[in-house]
């Protein structure tokens, strides 16, 4: 997570000193929070230059999280698509296996970094929001590891569809606080966490789960998650002797995607594809694809693309995946979208369910529904590429948490 060497006209230098990625980002927060936000930025800058902080972070990544996560050649899935492609077509498919991390997703990378910052700042209580529960589990995990109390805000609807993760959080000692306002999902959980933070700012640290929120959160979350792309870069050079042709990752708030993409942004021959949740289809209005179906606005402390009505009111998002069920996206993704460096594609619930089942059957890997959205893009993208080209898909989490949701969608009994 140390500062990267940059090149002239690098795409990796943002945000600027005010936290902006082009017109996006910034910090739109209550006056009560501004001193803490500024303290956090100062502490983060100091931590980046502190070899002891870096050594502790790296040590926990290795010995507690279990990094590096493998880069795995998905041989059977590649073969499956090659049988259906034109001769000489279908790229070689690799999985960056973040689901093998401790706690089962990429979220732990960021939580380790943020808990170390909280301790540096002398904070004695942790709060977090969660949708699918993976960030809640990761936060509860690091709080147990360092002996700090934590409260996790979670939408009541998400609590119902993510019971395994709710139980895991409670086992780890966290208080899980149901949120019954609004759509009772991730947006509302983040609203309640911010309200709590304003009232308890003196002793509380808010571990935000994605690359969104007020500056410096989008930057620091990205930097902690960039371990994904740094490892993938080194691993693919070892495996293939060259960089990949395409990176694919699911995007809700966008931390797993920006973590994979950021170390490759200055490589013009590496294309990138972020996958948004199209829910029941963009035309249905029941989706969570803020870049495809939204426009710029301000939510949760930053300016970014949002789902909103004609009056600027935030509209409800929908996705079968609780972790993608959010009406916005991280500001760096909005900038990458407008600049054209990254393409963003909507994938429906049905496509994600099909990809979920195919990955289980072809590779013996049960992916999270979030990751299944990324996997669903392979059917079109892999088959239109040559067979000497390479794709890396970020399998950002494992699907244990989603089996009840999938069973209900398929009409199966557990």
C-alpha positions in Angstrom: 0.0 0.0 0.0 3.0 2.3 -0.3 2.8 5.1 -2.7 3.3 3.8 -6.3 5.9 5.1 -8.7 3.9 7.1 -11.3 4.6 7.9 -14.9 3.8 11.1 -16.9 0.1 11.5 -17.5 -0.5 8.6 -15.1 -4.1 7.6 -14.4 -3.0 6.5 -10.9 -2.3 9.9 -9.4 -5.8 10.8 -8.3 -7.5 11.9 -6.2 -6.3 15.5 -5.9 -5.6 17.2 -2.6 -9.3 17.9 -2.2 -10.3 14.3 -2.8 -11.6 14.7 -6.4 -11.4 12.3 -9.3 -12.3 14.8 -12.0 -15.7 16.2 -10.9 -16.3 13.2 -8.6 -15.5 12.5 -5.0 -14.9 15.3 -2.5 -16.1 15.4 1.1 -19.7 16.4 1.8 -20.1 15.8 5.5 -21.6 17.2 8.6 -19.5 20.0 10.2 -19.1 17.7 13.3 -17.3 15.1 11.2 -14.9 17.4 9.3 -12.2 17.5 12.0 -12.1 13.7 12.2 -12.0 13.4 8.4 -9.0 15.7 8.3 -7.4 13.8 11.2 -7.9 10.6 9.3 -6.3 11.9 6.2 -3.3 13.2 8.1 -3.0 9.8 9.9 -3.2 7.9 6.7 -0.5 10.0 5.0 1.7 9.4 8.0 1.0 5.7 8.0 1.9 5.3 4.4 5.3 6.6 5.2 5.8 4.6 8.3 7.7 1.3 7.8 6.4 -0.1 11.1 2.8 0.3 9.9 3.6 -1.2 6.5 5.4 -4.2 8.2 2.4 -4.8 10.5 0.0 -4.6 7.6 2.1 -7.0 5.5 2.5 -9.4 8.3 -1.2 -9.6 9.0 -1.9 -10.0 5.3 0.4 -13.0 5.2 -0.1 -14.7 8.5 -3.7 -13.8 9.3 -5.5 -13.3 6.0 -3.5 -15.9 4.1 -2.2 -13.8 1.2 -1.2 -14.0 -1.5 -4.5 -15.4 -2.8 -3.9 -17.8 -5.8 -4.3 -16.9 -9.4 -6.0 -20.0 -10.8 -6.3 -21.2 -14.4 -10.0 -22.1 -14.8 -9.2 -24.9 -17.3 -12.6 -26.5 -17.4 -14.6 -23.3 -17.7 -12.2 -22.2 -20.5 -12.8 -25.5 -22.2 -16.5 -25.2 -21.8 -16.6 -21.8 -23.6 -14.1 -22.9 -26.3 -16.4 -25.7 -27.3 -19.1 -23.1 -28.0 -16.8 -20.5 -29.7 -15.7 -20.1 -33.2 -12.4 -21.9 -34.0 -9.4 -20.0 -32.7 -11.5 -18.0 -30.3 -12.2 -17.9 -26.5 -9.6 -16.4 -24.2 -7.8 -18.3 -21.5 -9.6 -17.6 -18.2 -7.9 -17.1 -14.8 -9.6 -16.5 -11.4 -8.0 -14.2 -8.8 -9.3 -16.2 -5.8 -10.1 -13.6 -3.2 -12.7 -16.1 -1.8 -9.9 -18.0 -0.3 -8.9 -15.2 2.1 -9.7 -15.5 5.8 -13.5 -14.6 6.1 -14.1 -15.6 2.5 -13.9 -12.3 0.6 -11.7 -9.3 -0.3 -13.2 -7.2 2.4 -10.7 -8.3 5.0 -7.9 -6.5 3.1 -9.4 -3.1 3.8 -10.6 -3.9 7.3 -7.0 -4.9 8.4 -5.8 -1.5 7.1 -8.5 0.5 8.7 -8.4 -1.2 12.1 -4.7 -0.4 12.2 -5.5 3.3 11.5 -8.2 3.3 14.2 -5.7 2.1 16.7 -3.1 4.7 15.6 -5.8 7.4 16.2 -6.7 6.0 19.6 -10.3 5.1 18.8 -12.0 2.7 21.2 -15.2 1.8 19.3 -15.7 0.6 15.7 -18.8 0.9 13.5 -19.5 -0.4 10.0 -22.3 -0.9 7.5 -22.8 -4.1 5.6 -25.0 -5.4 2.8 -24.2 -9.0 2.0 -22.6 -9.3 5.4 -19.0 -9.9 4.2 -17.8 -6.5 5.3 -19.6 -6.9 8.5 -17.9 -10.3 9.1 -14.5 -8.9 8.2 -15.0 -5.9 10.5 -16.2 -8.1 13.4 -13.2 -10.3 12.7 -10.6 -7.6 13.0 -12.4 -6.1 16.1 -12.2 -9.6 17.8 -8.5 -9.8 16.8 -7.7 -6.5 18.3 -10.2 -6.5 21.2 -12.3 -3.6 20.2 -16.2 -3.4 20.5 -18.1 -3.0 17.2 -21.6 -2.3 16.0 -22.6 -3.4 12.5 -25.5 -1.6 10.8 -27.4 -3.9 8.4 -30.7 -3.5 6.6 -33.5 -5.7 7.9 -34.1 -7.1 4.4 -30.4 -8.1 4.1 -30.5 -9.7 7.6 -33.2 -12.0 6.3 -31.3 -13.0 3.2 -27.9 -13.3 4.8 -28.5 -15.3 8.0 -25.3 -17.2 7.9 -23.2 -14.0 7.9 -25.4 -12.4 10.6 -24.7 -15.4 12.9 -21.0 -15.2 12.1 -20.9 -11.6 13.1 -22.6 -12.4 16.4 -20.2 -15.3 17.1 -17.4 -12.8 16.6 -18.8 -10.6 19.3 -20.4 -7.8 17.2 -23.7 -6.1 17.8 -25.8 -6.4 14.6 -28.2 -3.5 14.5 -31.2 -3.9 12.1 -32.1 -0.9 10.0 -35.8 -0.8 9.1 -35.9 2.6 7.3 -36.1 3.0 3.5 -35.5 -0.1 1.4 -33.9 -1.8 4.5 -30.7 -2.5 2.5 -27.1 -1.2 2.1 -27.9 2.4 1.5 -30.0 2.6 4.6 -27.4 0.8 6.7 -24.8 3.4 5.6 -27.2 6.2 6.5 -27.6 4.9 10.0 -23.9 4.3 10.4 -23.2 7.9 9.5 -25.8 9.2 12.0 -24.2 7.1 14.7 -20.8 8.4 13.8 -21.9 12.1 14.0 -23.2 11.4 17.5 -20.1 9.5 18.8 -17.3 11.0 16.8 -14.9 11.4 19.7 -14.3 7.7 20.4 -15.7 6.0 17.2 -13.9 5.0 14.0 -16.1 4.2 11.0 -14.7 1.3 8.9 -16.3 2.0 5.5 -16.6 -1.2 3.4 -16.2 0.1 -0.1 -14.3 2.7 -2.2 -16.9 5.3 -1.6 -17.8 7.9 1.1 -16.0 11.2 1.9 -12.4 11.7 1.1 -10.0 10.0 2.0 -12.1 6.8 2.2 -12.2 6.1 -1.6 -8.4 6.6 -1.8 -7.4 4.6 1.3 -9.8 1.7 0.6 -8.5 1.5 -3.0 -4.9 1.5 -1.7 -5.5 -1.3 0.8 -7.4 -3.3 -1.9 -4.7 -2.7 -4.5 -2.9 -5.7 -3.1 -5.3 -7.7 -5.3 -4.0 -6.2 -8.6 -0.4 -6.0 -7.5 -0.4 -9.8 -6.8 -2.4 -10.6 -9.9 0.2 -8.6 -12.0 3.1 -10.5 -10.6 1.3 -13.9 -10.8 0.2 -13.6 -14.4 3.7 -12.5 -15.4 5.0 -15.7 -13.8 2.3 -17.9 -15.3 2.2 -16.4 -18.8 5.1 -14.1 -19.2 2.9 -11.2 -20.0 0.1 -9.0 -18.8 -3.6 -10.0 -19.3 -5.7 -8.6 -22.1 -8.8 -8.1 -20.0 -9.7 -7.7 -16.3 -13.3 -8.3 -15.1 -14.8 -7.5 -11.7 -18.2 -6.9 -10.2 -19.0 -3.4 -9.1 -21.3 -2.4 -6.3 -19.5 0.4 -4.4 -16.5 -0.9 -6.3 -13.7 -1.9 -3.9 -12.8 -5.3 -5.3 -12.9 -3.9 -8.8 -10.7 -0.9 -8.1 -8.4 -3.1 -6.1 -7.8 -5.2 -9.2 -7.9 -2.4 -11.8 -5.8 0.3 -10.2 -2.3 -1.3 -10.6 -3.0 -1.8 -14.3 -4.5 1.6 -15.1 -1.3 2.8 -16.8 -1.1 -0.3 -19.1 -2.9 0.7 -22.3 -3.1 -2.9 -23.6 -5.0 -4.1 -20.5 -8.7 -3.6 -21.0 -11.0 -3.5 -18.0 -14.7 -4.3 -17.5 -16.7 -3.5 -14.4 -20.0 -5.4 -14.0 -23.0 -3.6 -12.6 -26.1 -5.4 -11.3 -28.9 -5.1 -13.8 -31.4 -6.8 -11.5 -34.6 -7.6 -13.5 -33.3 -5.5 -16.4 -32.4 -1.9 -16.9 -35.8 -1.3 -18.7 -37.7 -2.7 -15.7 -36.4 0.1 -13.4 -35.5 -2.6 -10.8 -31.7 -2.7 -10.9 -28.6 -1.3 -9.2 -26.7 -0.1 -12.3 -25.9 3.5 -11.4 -23.5 4.1 -14.3 -25.9 2.6 -16.9 -29.1 4.0 -15.5 -28.2 6.9 -13.2 -26.6 10.4 -13.2 -24.2 12.4 -11.0 -25.4 13.5 -7.6 -24.3 13.5 -4.0 -24.7 10.7 -1.5 -22.8 9.5 1.6 -20.3 12.2 1.5 -19.2 12.2 -2.1 -20.3 13.1 -5.6 -20.7 10.2 -7.9 -23.2 8.5 -10.3 -26.5 7.6 -8.5 -29.9 6.2 -9.2 -32.3 9.1 -8.7 -35.6 10.5 -9.9 -36.3 13.7 -11.8 -36.3 15.6 -8.5 -32.9 14.2 -7.4 -34.3 11.9 -4.8 -32.4 8.6 -4.5 -34.4 5.7 -5.8 -34.3 2.2 -4.6 -31.8 -0.3 -6.1 -32.5 -3.9 -6.7 -30.1 -6.9 -7.1 -30.4 -10.5 -6.1 -26.9 -9.9 -4.6 -27.1 -8.0 -1.3 -23.6 -6.7 -1.8 -24.5 -5.0 -5.1 -27.9 -3.7 -4.0 -26.7 0.0 -3.7 -27.9 3.0 -5.7 -24.4 4.5 -6.1 -20.8 3.6 -7.0 -17.4 4.7 -5.8 -16.3 8.1 -7.3 -13.1 6.7 -9.0 -15.3 4.4 -11.0 -17.5 7.3 -12.1 -14.3 9.1 -13.3 -13.0 6.0 -15.0 -16.4 5.5 -16.7 -16.5 9.1 -18.0 -12.8 9.0 -19.1 -13.5 5.8 -21.0 -10.6 3.9 -19.4 -12.9 1.3 -18.0 -16.1 -0.1 -19.6 -19.1 -0.9 -17.4 -21.6 -3.6 -18.4 -25.0 -4.5 -16.7 -25.7 -8.1 -15.9 -29.1 -9.4 -14.7 -30.0 -11.5 -11.8 -30.8 -14.4 -14.2 -27.5 -14.2 -15.9 -25.7 -14.1 -12.5 -27.6 -17.2 -11.3 -26.7 -19.1 -14.5 -23.0 -18.2 -14.1 -23.2 -19.2 -10.4 -24.3 -22.7 -11.3 -21.9 -23.0 -14.2 -18.9 -22.1 -12.0 -20.0 -24.6 -9.4 -20.4 -27.4 -11.9 -17.3 -26.7 -14.1 -14.7 -25.6 -11.5 -15.9 -27.0 -8.1 -15.9 -23.4 -6.8 -19.1 -21.8 -5.3 -18.7 -18.1 -6.0 -20.5 -15.3 -4.3 -23.5 -13.8 -6.2 -21.4 -10.6 -6.5 -18.6 -12.5 -8.2 -21.2 -14.4 -10.3 -22.1 -11.2 -12.0 -18.5 -10.8 -13.2 -18.4 -14.5 -14.2 -21.6 -14.0 -16.3 -19.7 -11.5 -18.6 -17.5 -14.4 -19.8 -20.1 -15.9 -22.0 -19.9 -13.0 -24.4 -16.5 -11.5 -23.7 -14.3 -14.7 -23.6 -15.8 -16.1 -26.8 -15.3 -12.9 -28.8 -11.5 -12.9 -27.9 -8.8 -15.0 -29.5 -7.6 -18.2 -27.9 -4.1 -16.7 -27.3 -5.6 -13.9 -25.2 -6.0 -13.8 -21.4 -8.8 -12.8 -19.0 -8.5 -12.4 -15.2 -11.8 -12.4 -13.3 -11.8 -11.3 -9.7 -13.7 -14.0 -7.7 -14.2 -11.6 -4.8 -16.0 -13.8 -2.4 -17.3 -17.3 -1.8 -21.0 -18.2 -2.1 -21.7 -20.0 1.2 -23.5 -16.9 2.3 -25.8 -16.9 -0.7 -27.0 -20.5 -0.8 -30.4 -19.6 0.8 -30.9 -16.8 -1.7 -29.9 -19.1 -4.6 -32.1 -22.0 -3.4 -35.1 -19.7 -3.2 -34.5 -18.3 -6.6 -34.2 -21.8 -8.1 -37.2 -23.1 -6.2 -35.0 -25.6 -4.3 -35.2 -26.7 -0.6 -32.2 -26.7 1.8 
